[in-house]
Amino acid sequence: MHAAQCDRTHLLAHGERELTDSEWVHYGRYLKERLDGKPTQYITGHQEFWGLDFLVNPSVLIPRPETELVVETALEIIREQSRDGRGWTIADVGTGSGCIAIALATELPQARVIALDQSPDALETAKFNAARLKVESRITFHHSDLLRLNSGEPLPPLLMVVSNPPYVSTKDAANVMPEVFQYEPPAAVFAGESGLEVYARLIPQAAAALTAGGAVVLELGYDVEGGVRKLLAGNQWEGVGWRKDLAGITRVVSARRAP
């Protein structure tokens, strides 16, 4: 499909069509890259998320279906109070391709979304995706170290913090799929020796940035639930909830900022 620049329906309906010499060259190159382990999404430059087509490149993590559970959970919380997100200011920490921020902006036309990332290249990719998907007017982008802007400016009061943070322990690097280890940005994959390092910094920052009753929604790695439970056990948080993905792994946690 990518080499022939057609969709799946055209490909299946015209199986007799011969590839041109140029298409054969491109197809051969794509096969070689895939055989070398390069993810298909980086070869084609595209990945679907939340029914939207995102451009991706090696500066950003490839969006996973499991991360849609973050969007689902965030929308459920927000729509308890507002169908269109009116009055809500949401920060997406480590936005990468912008998939979470853009999905939320698409679903919540009256919400204010702030997309944060430490990588200038990732932010450029997210901005480009926001423009392609026509939500750039409702998302602001900032370089940051988690919830601390590099500019030193304060964030506005937040009603929600969402994030798919790095959560793979460096001790588990040998068990990571080669496509991930060799091609995806390490800063978006590896958190540190325990896998909890980013949660340990982000959760207190979220507690400080959220207004009372505001919510945090975080994606979890398969082995960090116990550590994150401890980080949310203080009197700053209430209504802690856990959601499993289709594989039965606890994938998302949400919690409210206590008054």
DOVEX-71005 format. One record per residue: x, y, z of N, C-alpha, C in turn. Coordinates in steps of 0.05 Angstrom, whole numbers, plus 5000, padded with zeros to 4 digits. Atoms other than C-alpha are relative to their C-alpha. Layout:
# DOVEX-71005
{{X Y Z} {X Y Z} {X Y Z}}
...
//
This chain:
# DOVEX-71005
{{5016 4976 5000} {5000 5000 5000} {5017 5025 5000}}
{{4984 4976 4998} {5054 5049 5019} {5017 5004 4974}}
{{4983 4998 5024} {5099 5033 4959} {4983 5008 4976}}
{{5018 4994 5023} {5040 5036 4910} {4983 5025 5004}}
{{5015 4976 4993} {5010 5097 4945} {4970 4996 4994}}
{{5028 5006 5003} {4941 5066 4948} {4989 4990 5027}}
{{5011 5011 4975} {4892 5044 5002} {4995 4970 4997}}
{{5003 5029 4999} {4876 4972 5021} {4979 4991 4980}}
{{5021 5008 5018} {4812 4969 4980} {5010 4999 4971}}
{{4988 4999 5027} {4849 4990 4916} {5019 4977 4996}}
{{4980 5021 5003} {4904 4941 4930} {4987 4972 4995}}
{{5013 5026 5003} {4857 4882 4938} {4983 4998 4975}}
{{5017 5000 5024} {4813 4902 4880} {5016 4999 4974}}
{{4984 4998 5024} {4871 4909 4831} {5025 4983 5004}}
{{4977 5018 4996} {4915 4849 4847} {5016 4994 4975}}
{{4986 5006 5025} {4933 4842 4774} {5020 5023 4992}}
{{4983 4977 5008} {4968 4911 4771} {5029 4994 5005}}
{{4971 5003 4997} {5043 4908 4760} {5011 5025 5013}}
{{4987 4977 4988} {5086 4952 4803} {5019 5013 4979}}
{{4980 4987 5017} {5127 5004 4766} {5028 4995 5011}}
{{4973 5003 4991} {5202 5003 4769} {5005 5016 5026}}
{{4996 4983 4977} {5201 5060 4819} {4987 4988 5025}}
{{5014 5012 4978} {5149 5025 4863} {5015 4975 5010}}
{{4985 5023 4991} {5191 4961 4863} {5024 5009 5016}}
{{4977 4991 4985} {5252 5001 4886} {4992 5008 5029}}
{{5010 4992 4974} {5212 5032 4943} {4992 4976 5017}}
{{5009 5024 4985} {5180 4965 4962} {5024 4984 5010}}
{{4976 5014 4992} {5249 4932 4964} {5013 5013 5023}}
{{4987 4986 4978} {5276 4986 5009} {4984 4997 5025}}
{{5016 5003 4976} {5217 4981 5056} {5003 4972 5012}}
{{4995 5027 4991} {5226 4905 5060} {5026 4998 5015}}
{{4973 5001 4987} {5300 4913 5076} {4999 5013 5027}}
{{5001 4986 4974} {5285 4963 5131} {4984 4984 5020}}
{{5016 5016 4982} {5232 4918 5161} {5016 4975 5009}}
{{4984 5024 4993} {5278 4857 5158} {5023 5008 5020}}
{{4979 4990 4981} {5330 4900 5195} {4988 5006 5027}}
{{5013 4996 4975} {5278 4909 5250} {4986 5027 5003}}
{{5012 4973 4997} {5254 4980 5236} {4969 4997 5001}}
{{5029 5002 4998} {5181 4987 5258} {4986 5009 4975}}
{{5015 4992 5023} {5131 4990 5202} {4990 5029 5001}}
{{5010 4973 4997} {5104 5055 5230} {5021 5021 4993}}
{{4979 4981 5007} {5171 5089 5222} {5007 4998 4970}}
{{4995 5002 5029} {5177 5062 5151} {4979 5016 4984}}
{{5021 4986 5014} {5109 5088 5129} {4996 5029 5010}}
{{5003 4973 4988} {5110 5148 5177} {4972 5004 5011}}
{{5027 4996 4991} {5039 5135 5200} {4993 4979 5021}}
{{5011 5018 4980} {5002 5104 5259} {4972 5010 5007}}
{{5026 4992 4991} {4928 5104 5275} {4998 4999 5030}}
{{5005 4999 4971} {4906 5124 5345} {4973 5015 5003}}
{{5026 4988 4995} {4835 5139 5368} {4985 5007 4974}}
{{5013 4996 5025} {4812 5133 5296} {5012 5023 4984}}
{{4986 4977 5013} {4860 5189 5275} {5026 4990 4989}}
{{4975 5007 5013} {4920 5185 5229} {5022 5018 5010}}
{{4977 4984 4989} {4984 5208 5264} {5025 4994 4984}}
{{4974 5003 5011} {5050 5221 5231} {5020 4994 5022}}
{{4981 5007 4979} {5106 5188 5270} {5028 4997 4987}}
{{4972 5002 5009} {5182 5187 5265} {5016 4992 5025}}
{{4985 5010 4977} {5239 5163 5310} {5004 5019 5023}}
{{4998 4982 4977} {5235 5225 5353} {4977 4996 5019}}
{{5024 5004 4983} {5168 5201 5382} {4994 4970 5003}}
{{5009 5028 4995} {5142 5137 5413} {4976 4994 4981}}
{{5023 5008 5017} {5095 5099 5367} {4975 4996 5018}}
{{5024 5004 4983} {5024 5105 5396} {4991 4971 5000}}
{{5010 5027 4997} {4998 5040 5423} {4970 5000 5006}}
{{5029 5002 4994} {4925 5016 5427} {4994 5002 5030}}
{{5004 5000 4972} {4933 5008 5502} {4997 5029 5011}}
{{5000 4972 4991} {4943 5083 5509} {4973 5013 4996}}
{{5027 4989 5003} {4872 5095 5484} {4984 4997 5026}}
{{5013 5002 4974} {4851 5072 5554} {5004 5025 5017}}
{{4996 4974 4986} {4882 5136 5581} {4979 5020 4990}}
{{5019 4982 5011} {4838 5176 5534} {4972 4993 5010}}
{{5026 5009 4991} {4776 5135 5552} {4995 5009 5029}}
{{5003 4993 4971} {4788 5145 5627} {4998 5030 5004}}
{{5001 4971 4997} {4801 5219 5620} {4973 5011 4991}}
{{5026 4991 5010} {4737 5229 5579} {4978 4994 5019}}
{{5021 5008 4981} {4695 5191 5629} {5000 5020 5024}}
{{4998 4982 4977} {4720 5236 5686} {4989 5028 4992}}
{{5007 4973 5009} {4711 5301 5647} {4970 5001 4994}}
{{5028 4999 5008} {4642 5283 5620} {4981 4996 5023}}
{{5018 4999 4976} {4615 5273 5690} {4991 5029 5005}}
{{5006 4972 4995} {4616 5349 5691} {4994 5017 4975}}
{{5003 4983 5025} {4620 5374 5619} {5003 4982 4976}}
{{4999 5016 5024} {4604 5341 5553} {5021 5009 4980}}
{{4981 4989 5020} {4648 5387 5512} {5026 5010 5012}}
{{4975 4992 4987} {4703 5401 5563} {5001 5029 5008}}
{{5000 4972 4993} {4682 5472 5577} {5009 5004 5029}}
{{4989 4994 4974} {4721 5500 5636} {5024 4983 5008}}
{{4979 5019 4993} {4773 5444 5635} {5026 5009 4987}}
{{4972 4996 5010} {4848 5457 5627} {5015 4974 5006}}
{{4988 5027 4998} {4885 5392 5613} {5029 5002 4991}}
{{4971 5002 5008} {4961 5381 5612} {5007 4972 4993}}
{{4990 5026 5009} {4989 5323 5572} {5030 5000 5002}}
{{4971 4999 4993} {5058 5309 5600} {5014 4978 4984}}
{{4986 5019 5017} {5107 5277 5551} {4983 4994 4976}}
{{5020 5003 5021} {5061 5288 5492} {5009 4984 4976}}
{{4990 5016 5022} {5106 5256 5440} {4988 5008 4973}}
{{5013 4994 5025} {5067 5251 5375} {4976 5018 5004}}
{{5024 4984 4994} {5011 5289 5409} {4974 4984 5001}}
{{5024 5017 5004} {4964 5229 5406} {4979 5004 5022}}
{{5020 4996 4979} {4932 5238 5475} {4988 5028 4999}}
{{5009 4972 5000} {4928 5314 5472} {4980 5005 4977}}
{{5016 4996 5023} {4899 5313 5402} {4974 4985 5001}}
{{5025 5015 4996} {4849 5258 5417} {4981 5014 5019}}
{{5017 4986 4980} {4824 5297 5477} {4989 5026 4988}}
{{5009 4975 5012} {4821 5362 5438} {4978 4994 4979}}
{{5020 5007 5020} {4781 5327 5383} {4973 4994 5013}}
{{5024 5007 4986} {4731 5300 5433} {4988 5022 5017}}
{{5009 4979 4981} {4727 5362 5477} {5005 5027 4988}}
{{4994 4976 5015} {4721 5423 5432} {5002 5026 5017}}
{{4999 4976 4983} {4714 5472 5491} {5022 4998 5021}}
{{4979 5003 4980} {4772 5445 5532} {5025 5015 4991}}
{{4974 4989 5005} {4840 5479 5537} {5020 4978 5005}}
{{4981 5022 4998} {4896 5429 5524} {5028 5011 4998}}
{{4972 4991 5000} {4970 5441 5541} {5017 4975 4996}}
{{4984 5023 5007} {5019 5392 5509} {5029 5006 5008}}
{{4973 4995 4989} {5087 5386 5544} {5019 4978 4992}}
{{4980 5021 5005} {5151 5350 5524} {5027 5013 5003}}
{{4973 4991 4997} {5225 5355 5537} {5015 5001 4974}}
{{4987 5002 5026} {5242 5340 5464} {4989 5020 4981}}
{{5009 4981 5021} {5239 5397 5414} {4990 4986 4975}}
{{5009 5014 5024} {5234 5347 5357} {4973 4987 5004}}
{{5027 5011 4995} {5175 5312 5390} {4979 5021 4999}}
{{5019 4978 5000} {5140 5378 5400} {4994 5009 4971}}
{{5005 4993 5027} {5149 5395 5327} {4982 4980 4986}}
{{5017 5020 5012} {5118 5329 5307} {4972 5003 5010}}
{{5026 4997 4989} {5060 5340 5355} {4986 5024 4988}}
{{5012 4976 5012} {5048 5410 5328} {4991 4994 4971}}
{{5007 5007 5027} {5048 5383 5257} {4975 4983 4999}}
{{5024 5017 4998} {4997 5329 5276} {4976 5017 5008}}
{{5023 4983 4992} {4953 5381 5310} {4990 5016 4977}}
{{5008 4985 5024} {4953 5423 5247} {4986 4983 4980}}
{{5012 5019 5020} {4938 5363 5202} {4972 4993 5009}}
{{5026 5010 4990} {4880 5343 5247} {4982 5023 5010}}
{{5016 4976 4997} {4855 5415 5254} {4992 5006 5028}}
{{5006 4992 4972} {4859 5424 5329} {5023 5018 5011}}
{{4977 4985 4990} {4922 5468 5332} {4992 5025 5015}}
{{5008 4975 4987} {4882 5529 5354} {4992 4995 5029}}
{{5009 5006 4973} {4861 5492 5418} {5021 4986 5017}}
{{4978 5013 4985} {4928 5463 5440} {5024 5019 5000}}
{{4975 4985 4998} {4988 5501 5465} {5023 4980 5007}}
{{4977 5019 4998} {5057 5468 5463} {5023 5014 5015}}
{{4978 4988 4984} {5114 5479 5512} {5022 4980 5005}}
{{4978 5016 4991} {5183 5452 5525} {4999 4999 5031}}
{{5002 5002 4971} {5184 5426 5596} {5015 4976 5011}}
{{4991 5023 4985} {5213 5380 5648} {4976 4991 5016}}
{{5026 5008 4990} {5148 5344 5664} {4982 5024 5002}}
{{5019 4978 4997} {5102 5399 5692} {5014 5027 5004}}
{{4985 4975 4996} {5157 5452 5698} {5010 5010 4973}}
{{4994 4989 5026} {5162 5496 5636} {5029 5009 5000}}
{{4972 4990 5003} {5232 5510 5610} {5002 5030 5001}}
{{5000 4970 5000} {5212 5583 5603} {4999 5011 5028}}
{{5003 4990 4973} {5201 5588 5678} {4973 5011 5006}}
{{5027 4990 4996} {5130 5611 5668} {4983 4980 5016}}
{{5018 5019 4986} {5077 5582 5714} {4978 4989 4982}}
{{5023 5011 5014} {5024 5536 5686} {4974 5012 5012}}
{{5026 4992 4989} {4951 5558 5693} {4990 4978 5019}}
{{5012 5021 4984} {4910 5521 5745} {4989 4978 4982}}
{{5008 5023 5017} {4897 5451 5718} {4978 4985 5014}}
{{5021 5018 4990} {4836 5407 5725} {5007 4971 4993}}
{{4992 5028 5006} {4871 5346 5694} {5028 4999 4990}}
{{4974 5007 5010} {4940 5318 5683} {4999 4972 4989}}
{{4999 5026 5013} {4947 5260 5634} {5028 4994 4991}}
{{4973 5006 5009} {5010 5223 5616} {5003 4970 4994}}
{{4989 5027 5005} {5040 5161 5585} {5030 5003 5004}}
{{4972 4995 4995} {5107 5168 5619} {5018 4977 4994}}
{{4981 5023 5002} {5170 5126 5610} {4997 4983 5025}}
{{5003 5018 4976} {5162 5065 5655} {5015 4974 4998}}
{{4985 5025 5002} {5209 5011 5632} {5026 5003 5016}}
{{4975 4999 4985} {5266 4996 5680} {5024 4994 4982}}
{{4975 5005 5016} {5336 4999 5651} {5009 4971 5006}}
{{4992 5028 4994} {5346 4931 5685} {4986 4981 4981}}
{{5015 5017 5018} {5294 4903 5637} {5007 5005 4970}}
{{4993 4993 5027} {5328 4931 5575} {5004 4976 4982}}
{{4995 5024 5016} {5349 4862 5552} {4974 4985 4992}}
{{5025 5013 5006} {5276 4840 5552} {4982 5016 4981}}
{{5016 4983 5017} {5251 4897 5510} {5003 4991 4971}}
{{5000 5008 5028} {5232 4881 5438} {5022 5015 4984}}
{{4979 4987 5015} {5289 4896 5390} {4991 5025 4985}}
{{5010 4977 5014} {5245 4943 5349} {4999 5025 5018}}
{{5003 4978 4981} {5233 4985 5412} {5028 5009 5008}}
{{4974 4993 4989} {5304 4982 5439} {5018 5015 4979}}
{{4982 4989 5020} {5338 4999 5373} {4990 5025 4986}}
{{5011 4979 5017} {5290 5049 5342} {4984 5022 5015}}
{{5016 4980 4987} {5244 5084 5392} {5016 5017 5019}}
{{4984 4982 4984} {5269 5144 5432} {5004 4990 5029}}
{{4995 5011 4973} {5302 5118 5497} {4987 5017 5022}}
{{5011 4983 4979} {5278 5178 5537} {4970 4996 5003}}
{{5028 5005 4998} {5206 5159 5521} {4993 4972 5009}}
{{5004 5028 4992} {5216 5086 5540} {5010 4994 5028}}
{{4987 5008 4975} {5264 5079 5598} {4999 5022 5021}}
{{5004 4981 4978} {5251 5112 5665} {5024 5001 5019}}
{{4978 5002 4981} {5311 5089 5706} {5001 4972 5011}}
{{4995 5027 4990} {5332 5030 5748} {4975 4986 5010}}
{{5024 5012 4988} {5265 5019 5782} {4976 5000 4982}}
{{5023 4995 5016} {5217 5042 5728} {4980 5019 5012}}
{{5019 4982 4986} {5183 5087 5779} {5010 5029 5001}}
{{4988 4974 4996} {5229 5147 5773} {4983 5024 4990}}
{{5016 4978 5011} {5183 5190 5729} {4975 5003 5017}}
{{5024 4998 4983} {5121 5173 5770} {5007 5014 5027}}
{{4992 4988 4974} {5159 5193 5834} {5003 5030 4998}}
{{4997 4971 5004} {5171 5262 5804} {4973 5013 4991}}
{{5024 4988 5012} {5106 5272 5765} {4977 5001 5020}}
{{5024 5000 4983} {5055 5253 5818} {5001 5023 5020}}
{{5000 4976 4983} {5078 5306 5869} {4997 5026 4984}}
{{5003 4976 5016} {5083 5357 5813} {4970 5004 4992}}
{{5028 4999 5007} {5012 5340 5792} {4983 5009 5024}}
{{5014 4992 4976} {4988 5347 5864} {5002 5030 5004}}
{{4996 4972 4997} {5017 5417 5865} {4986 5017 4978}}
{{5011 4985 5022} {4989 5438 5797} {4970 4998 4998}}
{{5028 5004 5003} {4919 5410 5802} {4984 5016 5021}}
{{5018 4988 4980} {4862 5448 5834} {4986 4977 5015}}
{{5014 5020 4984} {4822 5412 5888} {4978 4987 4983}}
{{5019 5015 5016} {4780 5358 5854} {5010 4994 4972}}
{{4988 5007 5025} {4824 5357 5793} {5010 4972 5000}}
{{4994 5028 5002} {4846 5290 5767} {5027 4996 4985}}
{{4977 5010 5014} {4909 5254 5745} {4993 4973 4988}}
{{5005 5025 5014} {4906 5198 5694} {5027 4991 4987}}
{{4973 5009 5008} {4970 5157 5682} {4999 4972 4988}}
{{4996 5027 5010} {4988 5098 5639} {5021 4987 5018}}
{{4982 5015 4982} {5025 5043 5677} {5014 4978 4984}}
{{4986 5024 5009} {5077 4991 5660} {4990 4976 5014}}
{{5012 5024 4989} {5062 4919 5675} {5009 4994 5028}}
{{4989 5007 4974} {5104 4918 5739} {5003 5023 5019}}
{{4997 4977 4983} {5096 4987 5770} {4976 5006 5018}}
{{5024 4994 4985} {5027 4983 5801} {5005 5003 5030}}
{{4995 4999 4971} {5052 4969 5871} {5014 5026 5008}}
{{4986 4976 4994} {5101 5027 5870} {4983 5025 4997}}
{{5017 4976 5004} {5050 5076 5842} {4978 5001 5022}}
{{5019 5000 4977} {5000 5054 5896} {5011 5015 5024}}
{{4987 4987 4978} {5049 5077 5948} {5003 5030 4996}}
{{4997 4971 5006} {5060 5144 5913} {4974 5014 5002}}
{{5026 4987 4998} {4985 5157 5913} {4986 4996 5027}}
{{5012 5008 4975} {4974 5133 5984} {4997 5023 5020}}
{{5001 4978 4981} {4982 5201 6018} {4973 5014 5000}}
{{5026 4987 4997} {4925 5247 6039} {4995 5021 4978}}
{{5005 4982 5022} {4934 5289 5975} {4981 4989 4979}}
{{5015 5013 5021} {4896 5238 5934} {4976 4985 5011}}
{{5024 5015 4992} {4827 5207 5937} {4988 4988 4974}}
{{5014 5012 5023} {4783 5164 5892} {5018 4986 4980}}
{{4981 5013 5018} {4841 5124 5864} {4986 4976 4987}}
{{5012 5022 5015} {4818 5077 5809} {5020 4987 4981}}
{{4981 5016 5017} {4853 5023 5768} {4984 4987 4978}}
{{5014 5012 5023} {4835 4998 5698} {5020 4981 4986}}
{{4984 5020 5013} {4860 4936 5664} {4996 5002 4969}}
{{5003 5001 5029} {4874 4929 5589} {4989 4973 4992}}
{{5012 5024 5010} {4850 4873 5545} {5016 4975 5007}}
{{4983 5022 4992} {4909 4830 5567} {4998 4994 5030}}
{{5003 5004 4972} {4887 4836 5639} {5022 5013 5017}}
{{4979 4985 4986} {4946 4881 5658} {4989 5027 5010}}
{{5009 4974 4990} {4931 4941 5703} {5015 5021 4984}}
{{4988 4982 5020} {4944 4995 5651} {4998 5029 5006}}
{{5005 4971 4995} {4915 5061 5677} {4992 5003 5028}}
{{5009 4992 4973} {4908 5094 5744} {4989 5028 4998}}
{{5010 4973 4998} {4866 5155 5759} {4996 5006 5030}}
{{5004 4991 4972} {4860 5196 5823} {4992 5029 5000}}
{{5009 4972 4997} {4828 5261 5847} {5018 5014 5021}}
{{4985 4984 4980} {4866 5316 5882} {4981 5007 5023}}
{{5017 4995 4976} {4838 5319 5952} {4999 5030 5007}}
{{5002 4972 4991} {4813 5386 5979} {5022 5006 5021}}
//
